[in-house]
Amino acid sequence: MIGVEGSGLMHGILPLSPGGGLLVLQPPNRFSAIFKDLTDRDGQRFGFVVGLPKEEDFWIDPDEVERTLDLFAA
C-alpha cells in the first residue's frame, strides 16, 4: 500500500496481510513513523520517501518511490 502520511493510512493497514508492505509518502516539514510499530507487529514491510518542498505543498520523486519499492522485493 502507498499513501501520504496521515490517519487515512489506517484504512489500508487494517486489511493488509502479513508479508504486505506500506510505503509512506512523507511531507518534508514533518515526520511520523507511528505506522512502523504496526507493520512490525503484523509482519509487514515498512518504508518511506520524504518529499521535497514545492511552493506550499511538496513533491515526491517517482524514481525514489521506484527505488524504495525495489527494496521491498529484496
PQR file of N, CA, C, O and H, with PARSE charges and radii, in Angstrom:
ATOM      1  N   MET A   1       0.840  -1.157   0.000 -0.4000 1.5000
ATOM      2  CA  MET A   1       0.000   0.000   0.000 -0.0000 2.0000
ATOM      3  C   MET A   1       0.893   1.230   0.000  0.5500 1.7000
ATOM      4  O   MET A   1       1.929   1.253   0.665 -0.5500 1.4000
ATOM      5  N   ILE A   2       0.493   2.247  -0.743 -0.4000 1.5000
ATOM      6  CA  ILE A   2       1.231   3.508  -0.794 -0.0000 2.0000
ATOM      7  C   ILE A   2       0.259   4.637  -0.492  0.5500 1.7000
ATOM      8  O   ILE A   2      -0.847   4.673  -1.031 -0.5500 1.4000
ATOM      9  H   ILE A   2      -0.349   2.229  -1.283  0.4000 1.0000
ATOM     10  N   GLY A   3       0.678   5.567   0.377 -0.4000 1.5000
ATOM     11  CA  GLY A   3      -0.168   6.703   0.667 -0.0000 2.0000
ATOM     12  C   GLY A   3       0.575   7.818   1.359  0.5500 1.7000
ATOM     13  O   GLY A   3       1.669   7.616   1.887 -0.5500 1.4000
ATOM     14  H   GLY A   3       1.576   5.538   0.814  0.4000 1.0000
ATOM     15  N   VAL A   4      -0.019   8.996   1.356 -0.4000 1.5000
ATOM     16  CA  VAL A   4       0.542  10.157   2.037 -0.0000 2.0000
ATOM     17  C   VAL A   4       0.341   9.989   3.535  0.5500 1.7000
ATOM     18  O   VAL A   4      -0.721   9.552   3.980 -0.5500 1.4000
ATOM     19  H   VAL A   4      -0.908   9.160   0.926  0.4000 1.0000
ATOM     20  N   GLU A   5       1.355  10.336   4.309 -0.4000 1.5000
ATOM     21  CA  GLU A   5       1.320  10.199   5.767 -0.0000 2.0000
ATOM     22  C   GLU A   5       0.081  10.878   6.330  0.5500 1.7000
ATOM     23  O   GLU A   5      -0.235  12.018   5.992 -0.5500 1.4000
ATOM     24  H   GLU A   5       2.217  10.692   3.948  0.4000 1.0000
ATOM     25  N   GLY A   6      -0.605  10.155   7.189 -0.4000 1.5000
ATOM     26  CA  GLY A   6      -1.791  10.682   7.838 -0.0000 2.0000
ATOM     27  C   GLY A   6      -2.687   9.556   8.315  0.5500 1.7000
ATOM     28  O   GLY A   6      -2.431   8.382   8.050 -0.5500 1.4000
ATOM     29  H   GLY A   6      -0.348   9.229   7.463  0.4000 1.0000
ATOM     30  N   SER A   7      -3.734   9.927   9.019 -0.4000 1.5000
ATOM     31  CA  SER A   7      -4.618   8.924   9.624 -0.0000 2.0000
ATOM     32  C   SER A   7      -5.343   8.068   8.594  0.5500 1.7000
ATOM     33  O   SER A   7      -5.777   6.962   8.918 -0.5500 1.4000
ATOM     34  H   SER A   7      -3.942  10.881   9.234  0.4000 1.0000
ATOM     35  N   GLY A   8      -5.484   8.549   7.365 -0.4000 1.5000
ATOM     36  CA  GLY A   8      -6.149   7.771   6.328 -0.0000 2.0000
ATOM     37  C   GLY A   8      -5.425   6.478   5.991  0.5500 1.7000
ATOM     38  O   GLY A   8      -6.037   5.553   5.457 -0.5500 1.4000
ATOM     39  H   GLY A   8      -5.131   9.447   7.102  0.4000 1.0000
ATOM     40  N   LEU A   9      -4.136   6.397   6.290 -0.4000 1.5000
ATOM     41  CA  LEU A   9      -3.388   5.165   6.026 -0.0000 2.0000
ATOM     42  C   LEU A   9      -3.917   3.984   6.844  0.5500 1.7000
ATOM     43  O   LEU A   9      -3.765   2.832   6.440 -0.5500 1.4000
ATOM     44  H   LEU A   9      -3.639   7.149   6.724  0.4000 1.0000
ATOM     45  N   MET A  10      -4.525   4.264   7.969 -0.4000 1.5000
ATOM     46  CA  MET A  10      -5.048   3.193   8.818 -0.0000 2.0000
ATOM     47  C   MET A  10      -6.057   2.336   8.067  0.5500 1.7000
ATOM     48  O   MET A  10      -6.156   1.134   8.316 -0.5500 1.4000
ATOM     49  H   MET A  10      -4.649   5.201   8.297  0.4000 1.0000
ATOM     50  N   HIS A  11      -6.795   2.932   7.164 -0.4000 1.5000
ATOM     51  CA  HIS A  11      -7.799   2.180   6.401 -0.0000 2.0000
ATOM     52  C   HIS A  11      -7.146   1.157   5.469  0.5500 1.7000
ATOM     53  O   HIS A  11      -7.774   0.162   5.106 -0.5500 1.4000
ATOM     54  H   HIS A  11      -6.715   3.908   6.962  0.4000 1.0000
ATOM     55  N   GLY A  12      -5.924   1.388   5.091 -0.4000 1.5000
ATOM     56  CA  GLY A  12      -5.215   0.435   4.259 -0.0000 2.0000
ATOM     57  C   GLY A  12      -4.416  -0.573   5.058  0.5500 1.7000
ATOM     58  O   GLY A  12      -4.206  -1.697   4.602 -0.5500 1.4000
ATOM     59  H   GLY A  12      -5.414   2.196   5.385  0.4000 1.0000
ATOM     60  N   ILE A  13      -3.967  -0.187   6.247 -0.4000 1.5000
ATOM     61  CA  ILE A  13      -3.160  -1.092   7.076 -0.0000 2.0000
ATOM     62  C   ILE A  13      -4.023  -2.182   7.699  0.5500 1.7000
ATOM     63  O   ILE A  13      -3.594  -3.332   7.791 -0.5500 1.4000
ATOM     64  H   ILE A  13      -4.138   0.726   6.617  0.4000 1.0000
ATOM     65  N   LEU A  14      -5.209  -1.840   8.120 -0.4000 1.5000
ATOM     66  CA  LEU A  14      -6.053  -2.825   8.814 -0.0000 2.0000
ATOM     67  C   LEU A  14      -6.282  -4.099   8.005  0.5500 1.7000
ATOM     68  O   LEU A  14      -6.172  -5.186   8.573 -0.5500 1.4000
ATOM     69  H   LEU A  14      -5.557  -0.905   8.046  0.4000 1.0000
ATOM     70  N   PRO A  15      -6.596  -4.025   6.701 -0.5600 1.5000
ATOM     71  CA  PRO A  15      -6.785  -5.267   5.945  0.2800 2.0000
ATOM     72  C   PRO A  15      -5.498  -5.812   5.311  0.5500 1.7000
ATOM     73  O   PRO A  15      -5.545  -6.838   4.633 -0.5500 1.4000
ATOM     74  N   LEU A  16      -4.355  -5.153   5.514 -0.4000 1.5000
ATOM     75  CA  LEU A  16      -3.101  -5.564   4.884 -0.0000 2.0000
ATOM     76  C   LEU A  16      -2.623  -6.892   5.472  0.5500 1.7000
ATOM     77  O   LEU A  16      -2.494  -7.028   6.688 -0.5500 1.4000
ATOM     78  H   LEU A  16      -4.317  -4.320   6.064  0.4000 1.0000
ATOM     79  N   SER A  17      -2.365  -7.850   4.616 -0.4000 1.5000
ATOM     80  CA  SER A  17      -1.965  -9.188   5.048 -0.0000 2.0000
ATOM     81  C   SER A  17      -0.516  -9.201   5.527  0.5500 1.7000
ATOM     82  O   SER A  17       0.277  -8.347   5.129 -0.5500 1.4000
ATOM     83  H   SER A  17      -2.469  -7.739   3.628  0.4000 1.0000
ATOM     84  N   PRO A  18      -0.162 -10.170   6.386 -0.5600 1.5000
ATOM     85  CA  PRO A  18       1.247 -10.359   6.729  0.2800 2.0000
ATOM     86  C   PRO A  18       2.051 -10.574   5.448  0.5500 1.7000
ATOM     87  O   PRO A  18       1.601 -11.265   4.534 -0.5500 1.4000
ATOM     88  N   GLY A  19       3.220  -9.990   5.388 -0.4000 1.5000
ATOM     89  CA  GLY A  19       4.026 -10.062   4.180 -0.0000 2.0000
ATOM     90  C   GLY A  19       3.774  -8.899   3.238  0.5500 1.7000
ATOM     91  O   GLY A  19       4.555  -8.675   2.314 -0.5500 1.4000
ATOM     92  H   GLY A  19       3.586  -9.429   6.131  0.4000 1.0000
ATOM     93  N   GLY A  20       2.694  -8.152   3.456 -0.4000 1.5000
ATOM     94  CA  GLY A  20       2.398  -6.971   2.655 -0.0000 2.0000
ATOM     95  C   GLY A  20       3.334  -5.836   3.030  0.5500 1.7000
ATOM     96  O   GLY A  20       4.214  -6.004   3.874 -0.5500 1.4000
ATOM     97  H   GLY A  20       2.059  -8.334   4.207  0.4000 1.0000
ATOM     98  N   GLY A  21       3.150  -4.707   2.416 -0.4000 1.5000
ATOM     99  CA  GLY A  21       4.029  -3.588   2.701 -0.0000 2.0000
ATOM    100  C   GLY A  21       3.310  -2.257   2.666  0.5500 1.7000
ATOM    101  O   GLY A  21       2.294  -2.087   1.993 -0.5500 1.4000
ATOM    102  H   GLY A  21       2.435  -4.571   1.730  0.4000 1.0000
ATOM    103  N   LEU A  22       3.872  -1.317   3.415 -0.4000 1.5000
ATOM    104  CA  LEU A  22       3.352   0.046   3.475 -0.0000 2.0000
ATOM    105  C   LEU A  22       4.473   0.997   3.114  0.5500 1.7000
ATOM    106  O   LEU A  22       5.529   0.993   3.748 -0.5500 1.4000
ATOM    107  H   LEU A  22       4.698  -1.456   3.961  0.4000 1.0000
ATOM    108  N   LEU A  23       4.245   1.815   2.091 -0.4000 1.5000
ATOM    109  CA  LEU A  23       5.184   2.861   1.721 -0.0000 2.0000
ATOM    110  C   LEU A  23       4.507   4.200   1.976  0.5500 1.7000
ATOM    111  O   LEU A  23       3.497   4.531   1.355 -0.5500 1.4000
ATOM    112  H   LEU A  23       3.388   1.818   1.575  0.4000 1.0000
ATOM    113  N   VAL A  24       5.083   4.964   2.900 -0.4000 1.5000
ATOM    114  CA  VAL A  24       4.514   6.254   3.301 -0.0000 2.0000
ATOM    115  C   VAL A  24       5.208   7.371   2.525  0.5500 1.7000
ATOM    116  O   VAL A  24       6.436   7.449   2.491 -0.5500 1.4000
ATOM    117  H   VAL A  24       5.904   4.695   3.404  0.4000 1.0000
ATOM    118  N   LEU A  25       4.407   8.232   1.905 -0.4000 1.5000
ATOM    119  CA  LEU A  25       4.911   9.428   1.244 -0.0000 2.0000
ATOM    120  C   LEU A  25       4.869  10.553   2.278  0.5500 1.7000
ATOM    121  O   LEU A  25       3.799  11.030   2.657 -0.5500 1.4000
ATOM    122  H   LEU A  25       3.409   8.170   1.932  0.4000 1.0000
ATOM    123  N   GLN A  26       6.039  10.958   2.718 -0.4000 1.5000
ATOM    124  CA  GLN A  26       6.182  11.823   3.886 -0.0000 2.0000
ATOM    125  C   GLN A  26       6.391  13.276   3.478  0.5500 1.7000
ATOM    126  O   GLN A  26       7.303  13.563   2.703 -0.5500 1.4000
ATOM    127  H   GLN A  26       6.908  10.570   2.410  0.4000 1.0000
ATOM    128  N   PRO A  27       5.568  14.206   3.980 -0.5600 1.5000
ATOM    129  CA  PRO A  27       5.823  15.627   3.724  0.2800 2.0000
ATOM    130  C   PRO A  27       7.177  16.029   4.325  0.5500 1.7000
ATOM    131  O   PRO A  27       7.584  15.475   5.347 -0.5500 1.4000
ATOM    132  N   PRO A  28       7.874  16.980   3.707 -0.5600 1.5000
ATOM    133  CA  PRO A  28       9.204  17.347   4.198  0.2800 2.0000
ATOM    134  C   PRO A  28       9.205  18.151   5.492  0.5500 1.7000
ATOM    135  O   PRO A  28      10.248  18.282   6.132 -0.5500 1.4000
ATOM    136  N   ASN A  29       8.072  18.683   5.880 -0.4000 1.5000
ATOM    137  CA  ASN A  29       8.042  19.546   7.068 -0.0000 2.0000
ATOM    138  C   ASN A  29       7.580  18.840   8.338  0.5500 1.7000
ATOM    139  O   ASN A  29       7.408  19.480   9.376 -0.5500 1.4000
ATOM    140  H   ASN A  29       7.225  18.576   5.359  0.4000 1.0000
ATOM    141  N   ARG A  30       7.378  17.520   8.264 -0.4000 1.5000
ATOM    142  CA  ARG A  30       7.032  16.768   9.481 -0.0000 2.0000
ATOM    143  C   ARG A  30       7.349  15.301   9.227  0.5500 1.7000
ATOM    144  O   ARG A  30       7.408  14.848   8.083 -0.5500 1.4000
ATOM    145  H   ARG A  30       7.517  17.000   7.422  0.4000 1.0000
ATOM    146  N   PHE A  31       7.549  14.577  10.306 -0.4000 1.5000
ATOM    147  CA  PHE A  31       7.846  13.153  10.148 -0.0000 2.0000
ATOM    148  C   PHE A  31       7.153  12.379  11.254  0.5500 1.7000
ATOM    149  O   PHE A  31       7.190  12.770  12.420 -0.5500 1.4000
ATOM    150  H   PHE A  31       7.502  14.944  11.235  0.4000 1.0000
ATOM    151  N   SER A  32       6.528  11.291  10.879 -0.4000 1.5000
ATOM    152  CA  SER A  32       5.885  10.405  11.844 -0.0000 2.0000
ATOM    153  C   SER A  32       6.086   8.977  11.362  0.5500 1.7000
ATOM    154  O   SER A  32       5.801   8.649  10.210 -0.5500 1.4000
ATOM    155  H   SER A  32       6.497  10.973   9.931  0.4000 1.0000
ATOM    156  N   ALA A  33       6.576   8.140  12.251 -0.4000 1.5000
ATOM    157  CA  ALA A  33       6.783   6.729  11.901 -0.0000 2.0000
ATOM    158  C   ALA A  33       5.898   5.828  12.768  0.5500 1.7000
ATOM    159  O   ALA A  33       6.270   4.692  13.065 -0.5500 1.4000
ATOM    160  H   ALA A  33       6.808   8.406  13.187  0.4000 1.0000
ATOM    161  N   ILE A  34       4.743   6.326  13.168 -0.4000 1.5000
ATOM    162  CA  ILE A  34       3.849   5.558  14.034 -0.0000 2.0000
ATOM    163  C   ILE A  34       3.422   4.246  13.378  0.5500 1.7000
ATOM    164  O   ILE A  34       3.179   3.258  14.071 -0.5500 1.4000
ATOM    165  H   ILE A  34       4.440   7.249  12.928  0.4000 1.0000
ATOM    166  N   PHE A  35       3.329   4.229  12.061 -0.4000 1.5000
ATOM    167  CA  PHE A  35       2.899   3.013  11.379 -0.0000 2.0000
ATOM    168  C   PHE A  35       3.978   1.942  11.367  0.5500 1.7000
ATOM    169  O   PHE A  35       3.676   0.778  11.106 -0.5500 1.4000
ATOM    170  H   PHE A  35       3.526   5.031  11.498  0.4000 1.0000
ATOM    171  N   LYS A  36       5.221   2.298  11.642 -0.4000 1.5000
ATOM    172  CA  LYS A  36       6.317   1.321  11.692 -0.0000 2.0000
ATOM    173  C   LYS A  36       6.047   0.284  12.773  0.5500 1.7000
ATOM    174  O   LYS A  36       6.253  -0.908  12.544 -0.5500 1.4000
ATOM    175  H   LYS A  36       5.467   3.243  11.854  0.4000 1.0000
ATOM    176  N   ASP A  37       5.601   0.705  13.921 -0.4000 1.5000
ATOM    177  CA  ASP A  37       5.292  -0.239  15.012 -0.0000 2.0000
ATOM    178  C   ASP A  37       4.205  -1.224  14.591  0.5500 1.7000
ATOM    179  O   ASP A  37       4.294  -2.416  14.886 -0.5500 1.4000
ATOM    180  H   ASP A  37       5.434   1.673  14.107  0.4000 1.0000
ATOM    181  N   LEU A  38       3.190  -0.731  13.910 -0.4000 1.5000
ATOM    182  CA  LEU A  38       2.087  -1.596  13.483 -0.0000 2.0000
ATOM    183  C   LEU A  38       2.537  -2.601  12.438  0.5500 1.7000
ATOM    184  O   LEU A  38       2.178  -3.776  12.513 -0.5500 1.4000
ATOM    185  H   LEU A  38       3.117   0.237  13.671  0.4000 1.0000
ATOM    186  N   THR A  39       3.324  -2.150  11.458 -0.4000 1.5000
ATOM    187  CA  THR A  39       3.777  -3.074  10.421 -0.0000 2.0000
ATOM    188  C   THR A  39       4.738  -4.113  10.992  0.5500 1.7000
ATOM    189  O   THR A  39       4.702  -5.274  10.586 -0.5500 1.4000
ATOM    190  H   THR A  39       3.615  -1.196  11.396  0.4000 1.0000
ATOM    191  N   ASP A  40       5.588  -3.713  11.918 -0.4000 1.5000
ATOM    192  CA  ASP A  40       6.479  -4.690  12.571 -0.0000 2.0000
ATOM    193  C   ASP A  40       5.669  -5.739  13.321  0.5500 1.7000
ATOM    194  O   ASP A  40       5.957  -6.933  13.240 -0.5500 1.4000
ATOM    195  H   ASP A  40       5.617  -2.770  12.248  0.4000 1.0000
ATOM    196  N   ARG A  41       4.673  -5.294  14.039 -0.4000 1.5000
ATOM    197  CA  ARG A  41       3.840  -6.206  14.827 -0.0000 2.0000
ATOM    198  C   ARG A  41       3.118  -7.218  13.943  0.5500 1.7000
ATOM    199  O   ARG A  41       2.957  -8.378  14.321 -0.5500 1.4000
ATOM    200  H   ARG A  41       4.438  -4.324  14.104  0.4000 1.0000
ATOM    201  N   ASP A  42       2.686  -6.773  12.765 -0.4000 1.5000
ATOM    202  CA  ASP A  42       1.867  -7.620  11.897 -0.0000 2.0000
ATOM    203  C   ASP A  42       2.658  -8.317  10.790  0.5500 1.7000
ATOM    204  O   ASP A  42       2.066  -8.872   9.865 -0.5500 1.4000
ATOM    205  H   ASP A  42       2.817  -5.830  12.458  0.4000 1.0000
ATOM    206  N   GLY A  43       3.993  -8.293  10.878 -0.4000 1.5000
ATOM    207  CA  GLY A  43       4.817  -8.999   9.900 -0.0000 2.0000
ATOM    208  C   GLY A  43       4.753  -8.417   8.495  0.5500 1.7000
ATOM    209  O   GLY A  43       4.720  -9.148   7.504 -0.5500 1.4000
ATOM    210  H   GLY A  43       4.474  -7.842  11.630  0.4000 1.0000
ATOM    211  N   GLN A  44       4.737  -7.086   8.426 -0.4000 1.5000
ATOM    212  CA  GLN A  44       4.661  -6.394   7.142 -0.0000 2.0000
ATOM    213  C   GLN A  44       5.918  -5.546   6.956  0.5500 1.7000
ATOM    214  O   GLN A  44       6.636  -5.259   7.914 -0.5500 1.4000
ATOM    215  H   GLN A  44       4.763  -6.493   9.231  0.4000 1.0000
ATOM    216  N   ARG A  45       6.165  -5.159   5.739 -0.4000 1.5000
ATOM    217  CA  ARG A  45       7.310  -4.294   5.434 -0.0000 2.0000
ATOM    218  C   ARG A  45       6.884  -2.824   5.554  0.5500 1.7000
ATOM    219  O   ARG A  45       5.722  -2.476   5.344 -0.5500 1.4000
ATOM    220  H   ARG A  45       5.582  -5.392   4.961  0.4000 1.0000
ATOM    221  N   PHE A  46       7.850  -1.983   5.895 -0.4000 1.5000
ATOM    222  CA  PHE A  46       7.588  -0.555   6.049 -0.0000 2.0000
ATOM    223  C   PHE A  46       8.688   0.231   5.351  0.5500 1.7000
ATOM    224  O   PHE A  46       9.866  -0.110   5.453 -0.5500 1.4000
ATOM    225  H   PHE A  46       8.794  -2.266   6.066  0.4000 1.0000
ATOM    226  N   GLY A  47       8.301   1.274   4.647 -0.4000 1.5000
ATOM    227  CA  GLY A  47       9.262   2.183   4.050 -0.0000 2.0000
ATOM    228  C   GLY A  47       8.655   3.565   3.922  0.5500 1.7000
ATOM    229  O   GLY A  47       7.448   3.751   4.074 -0.5500 1.4000
ATOM    230  H   GLY A  47       7.344   1.551   4.564  0.4000 1.0000
ATOM    231  N   PHE A  48       9.511   4.528   3.642 -0.4000 1.5000
ATOM    232  CA  PHE A  48       9.015   5.891   3.460 -0.0000 2.0000
ATOM    233  C   PHE A  48       9.898   6.631   2.475  0.5500 1.7000
ATOM    234  O   PHE A  48      11.075   6.313   2.306 -0.5500 1.4000
ATOM    235  H   PHE A  48      10.492   4.378   3.518  0.4000 1.0000
ATOM    236  N   VAL A  49       9.309   7.621   1.832 -0.4000 1.5000
ATOM    237  CA  VAL A  49      10.017   8.541   0.958 -0.0000 2.0000
ATOM    238  C   VAL A  49       9.652   9.940   1.426  0.5500 1.7000
ATOM    239  O   VAL A  49       8.473  10.281   1.534 -0.5500 1.4000
ATOM    240  H   VAL A  49       8.353   7.879   1.969  0.4000 1.0000
ATOM    241  N   VAL A  50      10.664  10.745   1.703 -0.4000 1.5000
ATOM    242  CA  VAL A  50      10.423  12.122   2.142 -0.0000 2.0000
ATOM    243  C   VAL A  50      10.367  13.016   0.911  0.5500 1.7000
ATOM    244  O   VAL A  50      11.258  12.993   0.062 -0.5500 1.4000
ATOM    245  H   VAL A  50      11.621  10.469   1.615  0.4000 1.0000
ATOM    246  N   GLY A  51       9.300  13.804   0.834 -0.4000 1.5000
ATOM    247  CA  GLY A  51       9.104  14.697  -0.299 -0.0000 2.0000
ATOM    248  C   GLY A  51       9.996  15.912  -0.253  0.5500 1.7000
ATOM    249  O   GLY A  51      10.655  16.192   0.748 -0.5500 1.4000
ATOM    250  H   GLY A  51       8.576  13.823   1.523  0.4000 1.0000
ATOM    251  N   LEU A  52      10.003  16.624  -1.354 -0.4000 1.5000
ATOM    252  CA  LEU A  52      10.760  17.867  -1.483 -0.0000 2.0000
ATOM    253  C   LEU A  52       9.782  19.039  -1.459  0.5500 1.7000
ATOM    254  O   LEU A  52       8.705  18.959  -2.049 -0.5500 1.4000
ATOM    255  H   LEU A  52       9.468  16.397  -2.168  0.4000 1.0000
ATOM    256  N   PRO A  53      10.154  20.138  -0.774 -0.5600 1.5000
ATOM    257  CA  PRO A  53       9.255  21.292  -0.733  0.2800 2.0000
ATOM    258  C   PRO A  53       8.966  21.819  -2.140  0.5500 1.7000
ATOM    259  O   PRO A  53       9.852  21.892  -2.991 -0.5500 1.4000
ATOM    260  N   LYS A  54       7.713  22.179  -2.356 -0.4000 1.5000
ATOM    261  CA  LYS A  54       7.307  22.784  -3.636 -0.0000 2.0000
ATOM    262  C   LYS A  54       6.188  23.770  -3.348  0.5500 1.7000
ATOM    263  O   LYS A  54       5.045  23.387  -3.095 -0.5500 1.4000
ATOM    264  H   LYS A  54       6.993  22.119  -1.665  0.4000 1.0000
ATOM    265  N   GLU A  55       6.540  25.043  -3.393 -0.4000 1.5000
ATOM    266  CA  GLU A  55       5.607  26.115  -3.071 -0.0000 2.0000
ATOM    267  C   GLU A  55       4.983  25.848  -1.706  0.5500 1.7000
ATOM    268  O   GLU A  55       5.712  25.744  -0.719 -0.5500 1.4000
ATOM    269  H   GLU A  55       7.468  25.354  -3.599  0.4000 1.0000
ATOM    270  N   GLU A  56       3.658  25.733  -1.616 -0.4000 1.5000
ATOM    271  CA  GLU A  56       3.022  25.480  -0.324 -0.0000 2.0000
ATOM    272  C   GLU A  56       2.702  24.010  -0.127  0.5500 1.7000
ATOM    273  O   GLU A  56       1.947  23.660   0.780 -0.5500 1.4000
ATOM    274  H   GLU A  56       3.066  25.818  -2.417  0.4000 1.0000
ATOM    275  N   ASP A  57       3.257  23.149  -0.954 -0.4000 1.5000
ATOM    276  CA  ASP A  57       2.967  21.720  -0.919 -0.0000 2.0000
ATOM    277  C   ASP A  57       4.294  20.961  -0.940  0.5500 1.7000
ATOM    278  O   ASP A  57       5.315  21.486  -0.496 -0.5500 1.4000
ATOM    279  H   ASP A  57       3.869  23.433  -1.692  0.4000 1.0000
ATOM    280  N   PHE A  58       4.283  19.738  -1.450 -0.4000 1.5000
ATOM    281  CA  PHE A  58       5.531  19.005  -1.609 -0.0000 2.0000
ATOM    282  C   PHE A  58       5.438  18.104  -2.823  0.5500 1.7000
ATOM    283  O   PHE A  58       4.350  17.827  -3.329 -0.5500 1.4000
ATOM    284  H   PHE A  58       3.454  19.311  -1.811  0.4000 1.0000
ATOM    285  N   TRP A  59       6.588  17.652  -3.280 -0.4000 1.5000
ATOM    286  CA  TRP A  59       6.702  16.845  -4.477 -0.0000 2.0000
ATOM    287  C   TRP A  59       7.461  15.573  -4.142  0.5500 1.7000
ATOM    288  O   TRP A  59       8.468  15.610  -3.435 -0.5500 1.4000
ATOM    289  H   TRP A  59       7.471  17.876  -2.869  0.4000 1.0000
ATOM    290  N   ILE A  60       6.975  14.447  -4.650 -0.4000 1.5000
ATOM    291  CA  ILE A  60       7.631  13.160  -4.447 -0.0000 2.0000
ATOM    292  C   ILE A  60       8.287  12.743  -5.760  0.5500 1.7000
ATOM    293  O   ILE A  60       7.643  12.737  -6.810 -0.5500 1.4000
ATOM    294  H   ILE A  60       6.157  14.417  -5.224  0.4000 1.0000
ATOM    295  N   ASP A  61       9.556  12.399  -5.696 -0.4000 1.5000
ATOM    296  CA  ASP A  61      10.297  11.941  -6.871 -0.0000 2.0000
ATOM    297  C   ASP A  61       9.863  10.506  -7.198  0.5500 1.7000
ATOM    298  O   ASP A  61      10.107   9.599  -6.402 -0.5500 1.4000
ATOM    299  H   ASP A  61      10.079  12.404  -4.844  0.4000 1.0000
ATOM    300  N   PRO A  62       9.225  10.285  -8.357 -0.5600 1.5000
ATOM    301  CA  PRO A  62       8.764   8.934  -8.686  0.2800 2.0000
ATOM    302  C   PRO A  62       9.895   7.915  -8.795  0.5500 1.7000
ATOM    303  O   PRO A  62       9.686   6.732  -8.528 -0.5500 1.4000
ATOM    304  N   ASP A  63      11.092   8.361  -9.186 -0.4000 1.5000
ATOM    305  CA  ASP A  63      12.225   7.433  -9.244 -0.0000 2.0000
ATOM    306  C   ASP A  63      12.610   6.945  -7.853  0.5500 1.7000
ATOM    307  O   ASP A  63      12.985   5.786  -7.676 -0.5500 1.4000
ATOM    308  H   ASP A  63      11.262   9.322  -9.403  0.4000 1.0000
ATOM    309  N   GLU A  64      12.516   7.828  -6.873 -0.4000 1.5000
ATOM    310  CA  GLU A  64      12.824   7.427  -5.498 -0.0000 2.0000
ATOM    311  C   GLU A  64      11.779   6.439  -4.982  0.5500 1.7000
ATOM    312  O   GLU A  64      12.111   5.515  -4.240 -0.5500 1.4000
ATOM    313  H   GLU A  64      12.211   8.770  -7.016  0.4000 1.0000
ATOM    314  N   VAL A  65      10.522   6.630  -5.372 -0.4000 1.5000
ATOM    315  CA  VAL A  65       9.478   5.670  -4.996 -0.0000 2.0000
ATOM    316  C   VAL A  65       9.797   4.305  -5.597  0.5500 1.7000
ATOM    317  O   VAL A  65       9.701   3.290  -4.906 -0.5500 1.4000
ATOM    318  H   VAL A  65      10.253   7.380  -5.976  0.4000 1.0000
ATOM    319  N   GLU A  66      10.175   4.267  -6.875 -0.4000 1.5000
ATOM    320  CA  GLU A  66      10.526   3.004  -7.537 -0.0000 2.0000
ATOM    321  C   GLU A  66      11.705   2.319  -6.848  0.5500 1.7000
ATOM    322  O   GLU A  66      11.671   1.109  -6.622 -0.5500 1.4000
ATOM    323  H   GLU A  66      10.253   5.092  -7.436  0.4000 1.0000
ATOM    324  N   ARG A  67      12.744   3.082  -6.514 -0.4000 1.5000
ATOM    325  CA  ARG A  67      13.911   2.501  -5.841 -0.0000 2.0000
ATOM    326  C   ARG A  67      13.537   1.943  -4.469  0.5500 1.7000
ATOM    327  O   ARG A  67      14.039   0.893  -4.067 -0.5500 1.4000
ATOM    328  H   ARG A  67      12.771   4.064  -6.698  0.4000 1.0000
ATOM    329  N   THR A  68      12.668   2.632  -3.760 -0.4000 1.5000
ATOM    330  CA  THR A  68      12.244   2.174  -2.440 -0.0000 2.0000
ATOM    331  C   THR A  68      11.395   0.919  -2.561  0.5500 1.7000
ATOM    332  O   THR A  68      11.546  -0.007  -1.764 -0.5500 1.4000
ATOM    333  H   THR A  68      12.260   3.484  -4.086  0.4000 1.0000
ATOM    334  N   LEU A  69      10.510   0.873  -3.540 -0.4000 1.5000
ATOM    335  CA  LEU A  69       9.706  -0.340  -3.754 -0.0000 2.0000
ATOM    336  C   LEU A  69      10.588  -1.529  -4.121  0.5500 1.7000
ATOM    337  O   LEU A  69      10.279  -2.661  -3.749 -0.5500 1.4000
ATOM    338  H   LEU A  69      10.388   1.625  -4.188  0.4000 1.0000
ATOM    339  N   ASP A  70      11.669  -1.292  -4.839 -0.4000 1.5000
ATOM    340  CA  ASP A  70      12.609  -2.375  -5.157 -0.0000 2.0000
ATOM    341  C   ASP A  70      13.194  -2.985  -3.886  0.5500 1.7000
ATOM    342  O   ASP A  70      13.470  -4.183  -3.841 -0.5500 1.4000
ATOM    343  H   ASP A  70      11.920  -0.373  -5.141  0.4000 1.0000
ATOM    344  N   LEU A  71      13.379  -2.172  -2.867 -0.4000 1.5000
ATOM    345  CA  LEU A  71      13.905  -2.677  -1.588 -0.0000 2.0000
ATOM    346  C   LEU A  71      12.901  -3.604  -0.903  0.5500 1.7000
ATOM    347  O   LEU A  71      13.292  -4.509  -0.166 -0.5500 1.4000
ATOM    348  H   LEU A  71      13.155  -1.199  -2.903  0.4000 1.0000
ATOM    349  N   PHE A  72      11.622  -3.381  -1.144 -0.4000 1.5000
ATOM    350  CA  PHE A  72      10.592  -4.250  -0.565 -0.0000 2.0000
ATOM    351  C   PHE A  72      10.707  -5.669  -1.103  0.5500 1.7000
ATOM    352  O   PHE A  72      10.432  -6.633  -0.389 -0.5500 1.4000
ATOM    353  H   PHE A  72      11.305  -2.646  -1.743  0.4000 1.0000
ATOM    354  N   ALA A  73      11.115  -5.794  -2.365 -0.4000 1.5000
ATOM    355  CA  ALA A  73      11.201  -7.104  -3.016 -0.0000 2.0000
ATOM    356  C   ALA A  73      12.486  -7.846  -2.673  0.5500 1.7000
ATOM    357  O   ALA A  73      12.596  -9.050  -2.909 -0.5500 1.4000
ATOM    358  H   ALA A  73      11.339  -5.010  -2.945  0.4000 1.0000
ATOM    359  N   ALA A  74      13.451  -7.134  -2.119 -0.4000 1.5000
ATOM    360  CA  ALA A  74      14.753  -7.754  -1.819 -0.0000 2.0000
ATOM    361  C   ALA A  74      14.674  -8.723  -0.663  0.5500 1.7000
ATOM    362  O   ALA A  74      15.682  -9.323  -0.290 -0.5500 1.4000
ATOM    363  H   ALA A  74      13.362  -6.157  -1.927  0.4000 1.0000
TER
END
